[in-house]
Amino acid sequence: MSNLDVSSVELISSVRTVPLNGAPSSNDFNQFQKDTISDLASIVVFLNETLLPIISSLSSAAAGGLDGTGLWGNQNAVSTDTFFRDPNGNLYSVADLLSQLSAANSSLLQTCNDLNGQLEAIQTRLATTQQNDLRVSVQNLQDSVSSILSQISSILPVQATQAQTLANQRTAVVGLTSNVAQQLTVTINFVTPYSDNNYACSVTLETITGSGASILSWSKQTNGAGIVVIVSTSSAAVSANVNVVAQHL
């Protein structure tokens, strides 16, 4: 793992001739080996063309868990773009943008409700004073406001769904150090346990100093409490973080 080029994943494979009349000389065995090589090649393509470009675009905060707080709304936004950047020019995360949009929509919804009430009052007054031409113009304006109000109302449930998705995520980061070749058992408890173990989990190892650390396996604890990770380290001084992102299904 220490020699892996993190910018890409490479697969080197070859088909070797089997011994004459040996046990693995059947067509079925050779076809199985070719299928395995083909599957590994597909995995390499996915890692290089799909997964690595996504990981490369994440902010540094994503090391603590992949959720709305670790994803930029638009990393390419110019410094003067006030929608994707704060007054100091810092990028807003997806969580920041959802929070701002929710507040802005709630304020706009209240403003439209107030405006709609005022238009109804004007329309009633015009009807009682026989100013029908002006009344028709006000009616058209009221229809436009009602259309905008309907659009804003339809956005709010979508934001609520996105917020619920973030609430179903669990993230954790646990640091470890080792100066000898050994296997370390790392128990990671979620701050808020799930109600069951029906969740998908991604576990990665981020080496801080040294080399030779890798994840051997991991398993779920009972009742959605968290996971247990088995890490292997070399004899060199190693410092690393175990990053966990979980999503309830």
Backbone as JSON, one array per atom type, in Angstrom:
{
  "sequence": "MSNLDVSSVELISSVRTVPLNGAPSSNDFNQFQKDTISDLASIVVFLNETLLPIISSLSSAAAGGLDGTGLWGNQNAVSTDTFFRDPNGNLYSVADLLSQLSAANSSLLQTCNDLNGQLEAIQTRLATTQQNDLRVSVQNLQDSVSSILSQISSILPVQATQAQTLANQRTAVVGLTSNVAQQLTVTINFVTPYSDNNYACSVTLETITGSGASILSWSKQTNGAGIVVIVSTSSAAVSANVNVVAQHL",
  "N": [[0.81, -1.22, 0.0], [2.08, 1.16, 0.61], [3.39, 1.87, -1.68], [1.5, 2.68, -3.46], [0.23, 4.71, -5.98], [-1.54, 7.49, -5.3], [-2.94, 9.06, -7.07], [-3.92, 7.49, -9.05], [-5.09, 4.14, -9.82], [-3.57, 1.1, -10.53], [-3.63, -1.87, -12.49], [-1.95, -4.86, -12.9], [-1.73, -7.76, -14.69], [-1.62, -11.21, -15.75], [-2.12, -14.09, -17.83], [-1.23, -17.31, -17.06], [0.28, -20.29, -18.32], [-1.14, -23.43, -17.62], [-0.18, -26.5, -15.9], [0.28, -29.53, -17.78], [-2.38, -31.74, -17.82], [-2.79, -31.17, -15.18], [-4.45, -30.37, -12.05], [-5.65, -27.76, -12.18], [-6.21, -27.46, -14.91], [-8.53, -27.41, -16.38], [-11.06, -26.13, -18.62], [-13.03, -24.65, -17.33], [-11.75, -23.71, -15.01], [-9.74, -22.02, -16.09], [-11.37, -20.16, -17.41], [-12.62, -19.02, -15.22], [-10.46, -17.67, -14.02], [-9.95, -15.75, -16.03], [-12.34, -14.31, -15.94], [-12.13, -13.22, -13.38], [-9.93, -11.49, -13.7], [-11.04, -9.73, -15.55], [-13.11, -8.6, -14.0], [-11.61, -7.29, -12.02], [-10.34, -5.39, -13.59], [-12.52, -3.82, -14.33], [-13.16, -2.74, -11.86], [-10.91, -1.14, -11.41], [-11.21, 0.78, -13.44], [-13.53, 2.04, -12.54], [-12.6, 3.13, -10.1], [-10.56, 4.93, -10.97], [-11.87, 6.62, -12.86], [-14.26, 7.44, -11.75], [-14.49, 7.32, -8.81], [-12.02, 8.42, -7.69], [-11.87, 11.08, -8.94], [-14.06, 12.25, -7.64], [-13.32, 12.13, -4.92], [-11.08, 13.79, -4.99], [-12.2, 16.26, -5.27], [-13.24, 17.02, -2.86], [-13.54, 18.98, 0.17], [-11.2, 19.84, 2.86], [-12.54, 19.43, 5.21], [-14.05, 17.18, 4.78], [-12.67, 14.98, 5.6], [-13.47, 14.33, 8.12], [-15.84, 13.05, 7.74], [-18.25, 12.3, 5.26], [-20.48, 14.51, 4.55], [-22.99, 17.14, 4.36], [-21.55, 19.28, 5.44], [-18.96, 19.0, 4.62], [-18.77, 19.37, 1.91], [-18.3, 21.48, -0.85], [-20.41, 24.1, -2.07], [-19.99, 25.33, -4.57], [-17.03, 25.05, -5.84], [-15.68, 26.46, -7.76], [-16.59, 29.02, -7.74], [-16.32, 32.55, -8.13], [-14.54, 35.07, -6.2], [-16.23, 37.18, -5.68], [-18.76, 36.23, -5.74], [-21.59, 36.22, -4.05], [-23.43, 34.3, -3.42], [-22.29, 31.73, -3.23], [-20.14, 32.25, -1.64], [-18.99, 33.64, 1.5], [-19.09, 36.93, 3.16], [-16.34, 37.32, 3.55], [-15.16, 36.04, 1.47], [-14.86, 33.3, 1.73], [-15.61, 29.9, 0.89], [-18.95, 28.63, 0.81], [-20.38, 25.75, 2.36], [-22.36, 22.84, 1.37], [-24.23, 22.39, 3.4], [-24.3, 24.93, 4.58], [-25.41, 26.42, 2.46], [-27.94, 25.23, 2.15], [-29.08, 25.9, 4.61], [-29.1, 28.72, 4.4], [-30.75, 29.06, 2.13], [-33.13, 27.96, 3.07], [-33.8, 29.79, 5.12], [-34.02, 32.14, 3.59], [-36.11, 31.47, 1.86], [-38.21, 31.11, 3.66], [-38.47, 33.72, 4.65], [-39.12, 35.05, 2.26], [-41.5, 33.79, 1.67], [-43.16, 34.72, 3.74], [-43.15, 37.44, 3.1], [-44.45, 37.42, 0.59], [-46.95, 36.46, 1.37], [-47.83, 38.62, 2.93], [-47.89, 40.61, 0.94], [-49.82, 39.55, -0.76], [-52.09, 39.73, 0.84], [-52.33, 42.53, 1.0], [-52.84, 43.13, -1.71], [-55.32, 41.91, -2.07], [-56.87, 43.53, -0.43], [-56.65, 45.98, -1.81], [-57.9, 45.28, -4.21], [-60.49, 44.76, -3.41], [-61.23, 47.3, -2.54], [-61.1, 48.76, -4.97], [-63.1, 47.52, -6.43], [-65.37, 48.36, -5.09], [-65.4, 51.01, -5.72], [-65.82, 51.22, -8.38], [-63.65, 51.17, -10.21], [-62.79, 49.53, -12.55], [-60.87, 48.91, -14.61], [-58.36, 49.39, -13.47], [-58.65, 47.58, -11.47], [-58.57, 45.11, -12.81], [-55.87, 45.07, -13.61], [-54.62, 44.95, -11.14], [-55.57, 42.48, -10.38], [-54.24, 40.76, -12.17], [-51.62, 41.14, -11.25], [-51.86, 40.06, -8.73], [-52.32, 37.39, -9.4], [-49.82, 36.7, -10.41], [-48.23, 36.95, -8.13], [-49.37, 34.92, -6.6], [-48.61, 32.69, -8.1], [-45.81, 32.75, -7.76], [-45.72, 32.35, -5.01], [-46.68, 29.73, -4.83], [-44.59, 28.32, -6.05], [-42.48, 28.76, -4.27], [-43.47, 27.48, -2.01], [-43.4, 24.84, -2.88], [-40.69, 24.32, -2.89], [-39.83, 24.15, -0.25], [-40.53, 21.54, 0.95], [-38.67, 19.91, -0.42], [-36.22, 20.83, 0.55], [-36.54, 20.05, 3.17], [-36.46, 17.28, 2.9], [-33.81, 16.93, 2.06], [-32.47, 17.79, 4.33], [-33.27, 15.77, 6.08], [-31.93, 13.61, 4.99], [-29.25, 14.25, 5.56], [-29.45, 14.04, 8.31], [-29.6, 11.32, 8.65], [-27.04, 10.42, 8.45], [-23.89, 9.28, 9.76], [-20.78, 10.15, 11.13], [-17.3, 9.69, 11.84], [-14.02, 10.04, 13.27], [-11.04, 8.48, 14.15], [-7.96, 8.54, 15.72], [-4.75, 6.85, 15.54], [-1.66, 5.39, 16.68], [1.46, 3.69, 16.15], [4.43, 1.83, 16.81], [5.43, -0.6, 16.24], [5.22, -3.75, 14.45], [2.04, -4.84, 14.19], [-1.39, -5.82, 14.92], [-4.09, -3.71, 15.29], [-7.0, -3.17, 17.18], [-9.69, -1.18, 16.66], [-12.27, 0.41, 18.16], [-15.16, 2.02, 17.21], [-17.6, 4.18, 18.15], [-20.77, 5.45, 17.28], [-21.87, 8.79, 17.74], [-24.6, 9.27, 17.93], [-26.43, 6.49, 18.11], [-27.68, 4.18, 15.59], [-31.02, 2.87, 15.1], [-30.98, 0.25, 14.38], [-28.94, -2.21, 12.64], [-29.1, -1.63, 9.97], [-27.54, -0.2, 7.81], [-25.34, 1.43, 5.46], [-21.78, 1.51, 5.19], [-18.72, 3.3, 4.98], [-15.3, 2.87, 5.23], [-12.17, 4.27, 5.69], [-8.57, 4.7, 5.61], [-6.38, 7.15, 6.67], [-3.17, 8.05, 6.32], [-1.02, 9.78, 8.42], [1.66, 10.21, 9.33], [4.65, 8.36, 8.52], [4.48, 4.98, 7.17], [2.93, 1.98, 5.82], [0.56, 1.19, 7.05], [-2.64, -0.35, 7.11], [-6.09, -1.23, 6.49], [-7.44, -4.18, 7.63], [-9.91, -5.46, 8.08], [-13.4, -4.86, 8.92], [-16.23, -4.68, 11.14], [-19.71, -4.58, 12.09], [-20.99, -3.29, 15.17], [-23.44, -4.39, 17.62], [-26.94, -3.43, 17.49], [-26.74, -1.0, 16.07], [-24.71, 0.58, 17.17], [-22.1, 1.2, 16.36], [-18.88, 0.53, 14.81], [-16.26, -1.98, 14.52], [-12.89, -1.89, 13.81], [-10.15, -3.51, 12.26], [-6.8, -2.89, 12.14], [-3.7, -3.06, 10.46], [-0.24, -2.58, 11.13], [3.13, -1.61, 10.24], [6.58, -2.11, 11.33], [7.64, 0.38, 11.39], [7.41, 3.81, 12.59], [4.15, 4.83, 12.8], [1.46, 6.99, 12.19], [-1.97, 7.52, 12.01], [-5.32, 8.17, 10.75], [-8.52, 6.78, 11.22], [-11.22, 6.94, 9.2], [-14.73, 7.21, 9.12], [-17.81, 6.86, 7.48], [-21.26, 6.66, 7.59], [-24.5, 5.67, 6.39], [-27.88, 5.49, 6.95], [-30.13, 3.06, 5.74]],
  "CA": [[0.0, 0.0, 0.0], [2.9, 2.36, 0.68], [3.85, 2.22, -3.02], [0.34, 2.98, -4.3], [0.09, 6.08, -6.48], [-2.89, 7.88, -4.91], [-3.62, 9.75, -8.17], [-4.53, 6.49, -9.93], [-4.95, 2.74, -9.4], [-3.11, 0.34, -11.67], [-3.79, -3.32, -12.42], [-1.04, -5.62, -13.75], [-2.16, -9.15, -14.62], [-1.24, -12.04, -16.88], [-2.64, -15.46, -17.8], [-0.11, -18.23, -17.14], [-0.05, -21.63, -18.81], [-1.29, -24.4, -16.53], [0.53, -27.76, -16.17], [-0.45, -30.52, -18.57], [-3.15, -32.7, -17.03], [-2.84, -30.8, -13.77], [-5.79, -30.13, -11.5], [-6.28, -26.51, -12.65], [-6.07, -27.35, -16.35], [-9.83, -27.46, -17.03], [-11.53, -24.88, -19.22], [-13.79, -23.9, -16.32], [-10.81, -23.02, -14.12], [-9.12, -20.93, -16.83], [-12.38, -19.13, -17.65], [-12.81, -18.33, -13.94], [-9.35, -16.74, -13.85], [-10.14, -14.64, -16.95], [-13.45, -13.5, -15.41], [-11.62, -12.46, -12.23], [-9.11, -10.4, -14.23], [-11.95, -8.76, -16.17], [-13.79, -7.88, -12.93], [-10.65, -6.38, -11.4], [-10.14, -4.27, -14.52], [-13.7, -2.95, -14.22], [-13.05, -2.0, -10.59], [-9.87, -0.12, -11.6], [-11.8, 1.85, -14.24], [-14.44, 2.78, -11.65], [-11.82, 3.92, -9.14], [-9.83, 6.01, -11.65], [-12.71, 7.54, -13.62], [-15.44, 7.88, -10.99], [-14.3, 7.55, -7.37], [-10.91, 9.34, -7.41], [-12.22, 12.47, -9.22], [-14.97, 12.76, -6.61], [-12.55, 12.33, -3.69], [-10.17, 14.91, -5.2], [-12.94, 17.53, -5.24], [-13.77, 17.27, -1.52], [-12.81, 19.91, 1.02], [-10.46, 19.19, 3.94], [-13.49, 19.05, 6.27], [-14.64, 15.88, 4.45], [-11.93, 13.92, 6.29], [-14.23, 13.97, 9.31], [-17.09, 12.4, 7.36], [-18.8, 12.84, 4.02], [-21.85, 15.03, 4.68], [-23.17, 18.47, 3.79], [-20.59, 20.25, 5.98], [-17.66, 18.78, 4.01], [-18.87, 19.5, 0.46], [-18.49, 22.86, -1.29], [-21.54, 24.35, -2.96], [-19.39, 25.54, -5.9], [-15.62, 25.34, -5.57], [-15.16, 27.34, -8.8], [-17.22, 30.33, -7.65], [-15.38, 33.67, -7.98], [-14.52, 35.62, -4.84], [-17.31, 38.17, -5.52], [-20.06, 35.54, -5.81], [-22.13, 36.23, -2.68], [-24.3, 33.14, -3.16], [-21.47, 30.59, -2.86], [-19.07, 32.68, -0.74], [-19.41, 34.56, 2.54], [-18.53, 38.28, 2.95], [-14.87, 37.29, 3.56], [-14.69, 35.31, 0.3], [-14.73, 31.88, 1.99], [-16.65, 29.1, 0.24], [-20.02, 28.04, 1.61], [-20.6, 24.32, 2.17], [-23.73, 22.5, 1.0], [-25.06, 22.59, 4.58], [-24.48, 26.38, 4.71], [-26.32, 26.9, 1.4], [-29.3, 24.77, 2.46], [-29.56, 26.71, 5.72], [-29.4, 30.06, 3.9], [-31.9, 28.98, 1.24], [-34.32, 27.74, 3.88], [-34.13, 31.05, 5.78], [-34.45, 33.1, 2.58], [-37.42, 31.07, 1.36], [-39.19, 31.38, 4.72], [-38.68, 35.16, 4.66], [-39.82, 35.42, 1.04], [-42.87, 33.28, 1.78], [-43.89, 35.65, 4.59], [-43.33, 38.7, 2.34], [-45.48, 37.19, -0.42], [-48.24, 36.38, 2.06], [-48.21, 39.99, 3.28], [-48.22, 41.31, -0.3], [-51.08, 38.99, -1.24], [-53.15, 40.33, 1.64], [-52.48, 43.92, 0.58], [-53.48, 43.16, -3.01], [-56.74, 41.6, -1.89], [-57.52, 44.72, 0.12], [-56.76, 46.97, -2.89], [-58.87, 44.8, -5.17], [-61.82, 44.97, -2.83], [-61.5, 48.74, -2.55], [-61.36, 49.18, -6.35], [-64.41, 47.0, -6.85], [-66.44, 49.16, -4.47], [-65.37, 52.38, -6.27], [-66.09, 51.11, -9.82], [-62.42, 51.38, -11.01], [-62.61, 48.16, -13.02], [-59.63, 48.75, -15.39], [-57.27, 49.25, -12.5], [-58.91, 46.36, -10.71], [-58.07, 44.0, -13.62], [-54.4, 45.09, -13.53], [-54.25, 44.44, -9.81], [-55.87, 41.04, -10.37], [-53.12, 40.1, -12.85], [-50.47, 41.18, -10.35], [-52.13, 39.11, -7.66], [-52.13, 36.05, -9.95], [-48.37, 36.49, -10.5], [-47.74, 36.71, -6.76], [-49.85, 33.59, -6.18], [-47.77, 31.71, -8.77], [-44.52, 32.74, -7.07], [-45.96, 31.76, -3.69], [-46.81, 28.29, -5.02], [-43.26, 27.79, -6.34], [-41.69, 28.76, -3.03], [-44.02, 26.44, -1.13], [-42.96, 23.53, -3.37], [-39.26, 24.14, -2.62], [-39.59, 23.86, 1.17], [-40.47, 20.09, 1.24], [-37.42, 19.35, -0.96], [-35.15, 21.15, 1.51], [-36.76, 19.22, 4.36], [-35.98, 15.95, 2.56], [-32.34, 16.97, 2.06], [-32.05, 17.88, 5.74], [-33.47, 14.45, 6.68], [-30.85, 12.76, 4.5], [-28.06, 14.56, 6.36], [-29.68, 13.55, 9.68], [-29.42, 9.88, 8.66], [-25.63, 10.11, 8.3], [-23.04, 9.26, 10.95], [-19.38, 10.27, 10.77], [-16.38, 9.56, 12.97], [-12.59, 9.98, 12.98], [-10.3, 7.99, 15.31], [-6.53, 8.52, 15.45], [-3.99, 5.76, 16.14], [-0.21, 5.42, 16.47], [2.1, 2.4, 16.41], [5.87, 1.79, 16.53], [5.8, -2.0, 16.01], [4.34, -4.48, 13.55], [0.97, -5.42, 14.99], [-2.77, -5.58, 14.52], [-4.78, -2.89, 16.28], [-8.47, -3.21, 17.15], [-10.21, 0.17, 16.9], [-13.72, 0.43, 18.35], [-15.71, 3.34, 16.88], [-19.01, 4.31, 18.52], [-21.46, 6.62, 16.74], [-22.36, 9.7, 18.78], [-26.02, 8.92, 18.0], [-26.56, 5.15, 17.5], [-28.84, 3.87, 14.77], [-31.98, 1.99, 15.77], [-30.63, -1.12, 14.0], [-27.71, -2.28, 11.85], [-29.45, -1.52, 8.55], [-26.88, 0.99, 7.26], [-24.13, 1.24, 4.65], [-20.66, 2.15, 5.89], [-17.45, 3.43, 4.26], [-14.18, 2.99, 6.19], [-10.91, 4.56, 5.01], [-7.42, 4.96, 6.48], [-5.61, 8.31, 6.23], [-1.87, 8.03, 6.97], [-0.52, 11.11, 8.76], [3.12, 10.09, 9.27], [5.1, 7.0, 8.34], [3.83, 4.2, 6.13], [2.76, 0.57, 6.18], [-0.69, 0.94, 7.77], [-3.74, -0.71, 6.22], [-7.27, -1.8, 7.14], [-7.61, -5.59, 7.3], [-11.34, -5.77, 8.04], [-14.21, -4.15, 9.89], [-17.53, -5.3, 11.37], [-20.65, -3.74, 12.81], [-21.41, -3.64, 16.52], [-24.87, -4.68, 17.7], [-27.91, -2.36, 17.75], [-26.39, 0.25, 15.41], [-23.88, 1.39, 18.06], [-20.88, 1.62, 15.7], [-18.16, -0.54, 14.13], [-14.95, -2.38, 15.03], [-11.97, -1.92, 12.67], [-8.86, -4.16, 12.5], [-5.76, -2.18, 11.37], [-2.36, -3.65, 10.49], [0.82, -1.59, 11.01], [4.48, -2.15, 10.11], [7.44, -1.8, 12.47], [7.99, 1.8, 11.37], [6.49, 4.67, 13.35], [2.99, 5.14, 11.96], [0.34, 7.74, 12.77], [-3.01, 7.53, 10.98], [-6.71, 8.37, 11.15], [-9.55, 5.9, 10.65], [-12.38, 7.76, 8.86], [-15.94, 6.4, 8.95], [-19.05, 7.55, 7.05], [-22.35, 5.7, 7.54], [-25.78, 6.19, 5.94], [-28.96, 4.55, 7.24], [-30.83, 2.67, 4.51]],
  "C": [[0.85, 1.27, 0.0], [3.39, 2.81, -0.69], [2.72, 2.59, -3.96], [0.33, 4.45, -4.68], [-1.34, 6.53, -6.22], [-3.64, 8.61, -6.02], [-4.27, 8.77, -9.14], [-4.33, 5.11, -9.33], [-4.61, 1.92, -10.63], [-3.28, -1.15, -11.43], [-2.82, -3.98, -13.39], [-1.39, -7.09, -13.6], [-1.7, -9.9, -15.86], [-1.85, -13.42, -16.71], [-1.47, -16.41, -18.02], [-0.58, -19.61, -17.59], [-0.11, -22.61, -17.65], [-0.56, -25.7, -16.88], [-0.35, -28.72, -16.98], [-1.1, -31.54, -17.64], [-3.17, -32.39, -15.54], [-4.27, -30.48, -13.34], [-6.42, -28.85, -12.02], [-6.29, -26.36, -14.17], [-7.41, -27.36, -17.09], [-10.19, -26.11, -17.62], [-12.27, -24.01, -18.22], [-12.85, -23.1, -15.42], [-10.18, -21.82, -14.84], [-10.11, -19.8, -17.1], [-12.65, -18.33, -16.38], [-11.7, -17.31, -13.71], [-9.51, -15.52, -14.77], [-11.27, -13.72, -16.47], [-12.99, -12.64, -14.24], [-10.79, -11.27, -12.69], [-10.0, -9.32, -14.83], [-12.67, -7.94, -15.1], [-12.86, -6.88, -12.25], [-10.39, -5.17, -12.29], [-11.3, -3.3, -14.46], [-13.64, -2.11, -12.95], [-12.02, -0.88, -10.72], [-10.43, 1.06, -12.39], [-12.73, 2.7, -13.38], [-13.66, 3.67, -10.68], [-11.17, 5.13, -9.8], [-10.76, 7.06, -12.25], [-13.9, 8.08, -12.84], [-15.1, 8.26, -9.55], [-13.2, 8.57, -7.08], [-11.22, 10.79, -7.79], [-13.15, 13.08, -8.18], [-14.19, 13.07, -5.33], [-11.65, 13.56, -3.81], [-10.87, 16.26, -5.08], [-13.45, 17.89, -3.85], [-12.9, 18.27, -0.77], [-12.09, 19.15, 2.13], [-11.39, 18.74, 5.06], [-14.1, 17.68, 6.01], [-13.89, 14.73, 5.11], [-12.65, 13.47, 7.55], [-15.53, 13.27, 8.99], [-17.71, 13.08, 6.16], [-20.25, 13.24, 4.23], [-21.88, 16.46, 4.14], [-22.18, 19.51, 4.29], [-19.22, 20.11, 5.32], [-17.66, 18.87, 2.5], [-19.09, 20.95, 0.09], [-19.71, 22.96, -2.18], [-21.06, 24.55, -4.38], [-17.95, 25.98, -5.7], [-15.04, 26.32, -6.59], [-15.77, 28.74, -8.75], [-16.17, 31.42, -7.44], [-15.54, 34.3, -6.61], [-15.67, 36.6, -4.6], [-18.7, 37.53, -5.58], [-20.62, 35.39, -4.4], [-23.06, 35.07, -2.39], [-23.49, 31.96, -2.64], [-20.33, 30.96, -1.91], [-19.61, 33.67, 0.3], [-18.76, 35.93, 2.32], [-17.01, 38.33, 2.94], [-14.29, 36.53, 2.37], [-14.52, 33.82, 0.52], [-15.9, 31.11, 1.38], [-17.69, 28.61, 1.25], [-20.09, 26.53, 1.33], [-22.06, 24.07, 1.76], [-24.67, 22.73, 2.18], [-25.34, 24.08, 4.79], [-25.51, 26.89, 3.71], [-27.75, 26.47, 1.68], [-29.9, 25.59, 3.59], [-29.95, 28.11, 5.26], [-30.62, 30.07, 3.0], [-33.19, 28.79, 2.02], [-34.76, 29.03, 4.56], [-34.66, 32.07, 4.78], [-35.84, 32.77, 2.06], [-38.52, 31.35, 2.39], [-39.51, 32.87, 4.77], [-39.47, 35.62, 3.45], [-41.27, 34.96, 1.07], [-43.71, 34.22, 2.63], [-44.16, 36.96, 3.86], [-44.44, 38.55, 1.29], [-46.86, 37.08, 0.21], [-48.75, 37.77, 2.44], [-48.65, 40.77, 2.04], [-49.55, 40.83, -0.86], [-52.26, 39.58, -0.47], [-53.41, 41.78, 1.25], [-53.17, 44.03, -0.77], [-54.97, 42.83, -2.92], [-57.5, 42.8, -1.35], [-57.71, 45.79, -0.96], [-57.83, 46.56, -3.89], [-60.3, 45.02, -4.67], [-62.2, 46.44, -2.86], [-61.84, 49.24, -3.95], [-62.73, 48.71, -6.84], [-65.54, 47.85, -6.3], [-66.48, 50.58, -5.02], [-65.47, 52.39, -7.79], [-64.85, 51.41, -10.69], [-61.99, 50.02, -11.58], [-61.32, 47.94, -13.81], [-58.44, 48.53, -14.47], [-57.43, 47.97, -11.7], [-58.39, 45.13, -11.48], [-56.54, 43.93, -13.56], [-53.92, 44.55, -12.2], [-54.5, 42.95, -9.71], [-54.74, 40.25, -11.03], [-51.88, 40.06, -11.98], [-50.64, 40.18, -9.23], [-51.93, 37.67, -8.15], [-50.65, 35.71, -10.04], [-47.79, 36.19, -9.13], [-48.16, 35.34, -6.28], [-49.01, 32.49, -6.81], [-46.4, 31.6, -8.1], [-44.64, 32.06, -5.7], [-46.05, 30.24, -3.78], [-45.44, 27.65, -5.27], [-42.41, 27.71, -5.08], [-42.16, 27.65, -2.09], [-43.57, 25.05, -1.57], [-41.49, 23.26, -3.08], [-39.01, 23.66, -1.18], [-39.6, 22.36, 1.49], [-39.19, 19.44, 0.73], [-36.26, 19.61, 0.0], [-35.3, 20.31, 2.78], [-36.25, 17.8, 4.12], [-34.46, 15.89, 2.58], [-31.81, 17.04, 3.49], [-32.19, 16.52, 6.43], [-32.37, 13.49, 6.25], [-29.57, 12.98, 5.29], [-28.21, 14.02, 7.78], [-29.46, 12.05, 9.78], [-27.96, 9.46, 8.53], [-24.92, 10.13, 9.65], [-21.59, 9.34, 10.47], [-18.52, 10.15, 12.03], [-14.94, 9.53, 12.45], [-11.86, 9.55, 14.25], [-8.82, 7.91, 14.92], [-5.85, 7.34, 16.13], [-2.51, 5.93, 15.82], [0.36, 4.05, 16.8], [3.57, 2.48, 16.03], [6.35, 0.37, 16.25], [4.83, -2.61, 15.01], [3.28, -5.19, 14.38], [-0.39, -5.18, 14.33], [-3.47, -4.83, 15.64], [-6.29, -3.02, 16.09], [-9.01, -1.84, 17.57], [-11.73, 0.09, 16.98], [-14.24, 1.86, 18.14], [-17.2, 3.35, 17.19], [-19.6, 5.57, 17.9], [-21.97, 7.49, 17.9], [-23.85, 9.46, 19.01], [-26.2, 7.57, 17.34], [-27.77, 5.07, 16.58], [-29.79, 2.96, 15.56], [-31.71, 0.52, 15.46], [-29.34, -1.06, 13.19], [-27.97, -2.2, 10.35], [-28.87, -0.23, 7.99], [-25.66, 0.58, 6.43], [-22.99, 2.04, 5.27], [-19.42, 2.16, 5.0], [-16.35, 3.69, 5.28], [-12.89, 3.19, 5.4], [-9.82, 4.87, 6.04], [-6.62, 6.11, 5.88], [-4.29, 8.34, 7.0], [-1.36, 9.45, 7.18], [1.01, 11.14, 8.67], [3.47, 8.62, 9.12], [4.39, 6.32, 7.19], [3.62, 2.78, 6.64], [1.53, 0.28, 7.0], [-1.79, 0.61, 6.77], [-4.88, -1.29, 7.05], [-7.42, -3.25, 6.68], [-9.09, -5.95, 7.16], [-12.08, -4.87, 9.02], [-15.56, -4.85, 10.0], [-18.4, -4.37, 12.2], [-20.84, -4.23, 14.24], [-22.92, -3.91, 16.51], [-25.68, -3.4, 17.93], [-27.5, -1.01, 17.18], [-25.47, 1.15, 16.22], [-22.63, 1.93, 17.36], [-20.21, 0.44, 15.03], [-16.85, -0.83, 14.86], [-14.03, -2.58, 13.82], [-10.66, -2.59, 13.09], [-7.83, -3.51, 11.55], [-4.42, -2.88, 11.56], [-1.33, -2.54, 10.31], [2.17, -2.29, 10.89], [5.3, -1.78, 11.35], [7.86, -0.33, 12.5], [6.98, 2.61, 12.17], [5.37, 5.13, 12.42], [1.98, 5.92, 12.78], [-0.72, 7.88, 11.69], [-4.37, 7.82, 11.61], [-7.59, 7.35, 10.46], [-10.8, 6.75, 10.45], [-13.58, 6.86, 8.55], [-17.09, 7.3, 8.52], [-20.12, 6.48, 6.9], [-23.64, 6.38, 7.14], [-26.85, 5.13, 6.18], [-29.78, 4.3, 5.98], [-32.35, 2.79, 4.7]]
}
